């Protein structure tokens, strides 16, 4: 038995070595994985250390194997079927029987016991085994975690996770007193403490103008507090509260959707510079790019002829192009946007071209028209002295009759148009962020830099857009105040200076519960939990009880016939899945 135990633990140690694989197959169908962040476990057990997870791996014969079993050559159809069903064959982690799970945990525990002959006795990562709920209490996980003193294992904590399917009957859940008594009986504790945890989906809880906010953006409020009073207690105002915010840009209902379309056009141009080919988005203006540019040039010519004061603000409304009919709809986040009324000439030219360009030739024709008009003195458009795009530099040179020749061939026209777009969009974001005193130019220097290549400049502008979209959500939908937004945007800007663009990243904001009380106090939580604990440090033991609107266990299928809607569209009583986690502390 000890030999079997050491052989099993040797496999665990192999996974923990540097440059080792993240998983291995033990015996014929037992998979062991080194998991750095097991989401379903970390919802139940505190701590973010990597863990070793054991589960049953089922092998489903593919088309080739089925054909070979029938002693015939694999057909072309079988090869196609194998490729089509490759993902379906991976049915994910499966649970082990409770008997097998207990055997593996026994080996793990035995090999760490210093009182056993030839025991390994060195600390290991925690071990967790997926179980099949074959016992009366519905065990879904068994776990073990060594307790070390001076780098020697002195005890071990054993965990049992039991789960129940969804129910709308809240009277079936244990009371807080029953949980405390269960803990005291198991651990003989004279004094116990409690901690509460609750999670609310703020977007999911609100309907604006009969429109439910979709999942492209999620804002979740997470509460933690001490001294729980009862099961399903509302988080008190003294709770620690954090907003978890995740947003995927491109929502048509966002007030920044037009700005997102500008960003898309920027990315198409950048992609064209890389590959030599571009996919032009559908134009949002029925007029041609050449006609729009010609109208802009003629407007300036008329100003020159009538001797009016020269200005870059030809027609202020050009900065606010009409939203196409297809894009009009319910704006569920509010009406805030990035529109500016101080667009200079190249900004206005960009607005017209990005809404109408459908080919590479369009760009050449428009730029030729503008450059010719500037070179021959027909127009003298105003641009800022610090403007960074190539066309602005040519215009500034024309003021001194020193305008250099430009060859509009190859990638040069696309390069010039991309610079104009980057310049205009950067000023949009500066106007929004600094106009609201949320940051400074110095803090934005990374995002505004032109010392990097154009591809990187586009990426940095995209990062800025992501953060501004999140700010708009926080200020318009959640109605958060400056005191919340200022430190939040500082942390976000700092994060993106060193991290790649990632729409899956969850940005966190510390907040006082009173600021969001109207969003959650009339709603059911999506997760609610209580921990009863005693002991200190590594010898602390817990009994925890979790309720959630979805199962916290991903390897067991529960009935999902809940949360149906009534005839009038109202949701019925929420069904909650319950999960109990108990500890045992075993001293060696």
Secondary structure, 3 states (H helix, E strand, C coil): CHHHHHHHHHHHHHHHCCCCCCEEEECCCEEEEEECCCHHHHCCCCCCCCEEEEEECCCCCCHHHHHHHCCCCCCHHHHHHHHHCHHHHCCCCECECHHHHHHHHHHHHHHHCCCCCCCCCCCCCCEEEEECCCCCCCEEEEEEEEEEECCEEEEEEEEEEEEEEEECCHHHCCCHHHHHHHHHHHHCCCCCEEEEEEEEECCCCCEECCEECCCCEEEEEEEEEECCCCCCCCCCCCCEEEEEEEECCCCCCCCCHHHHHHHHHHHHHHHHHHHCCCCCCCCCCCCCHHHHHHHHHHHHHHHHHHCCCCCCCCCHHHHCCCCCHHHCCCCCCCCCCCCCCCCCHHHHHHHHHHCCCCCHHHHHHHHHHHHHHHHCCCCCCCCCCCCCCHHHHHHHHHCCCCCCCCCCCCCHHHHHHHHHHHHHHHHHHHHHHHHCCCCCCCCCHHHHCCCCCHHHHHHHHHHHHHHHHHHHHHHHHCCCCHHHHHHHHHHHHHHHHHCCCCCCCCEEEEECHHHHHHHHCCCCCCEEEEEEEECCHHHCEEEEEEEECCCCCCCCCCCCCCCCECCCCCECCCCEEEEEEEEEEEEC
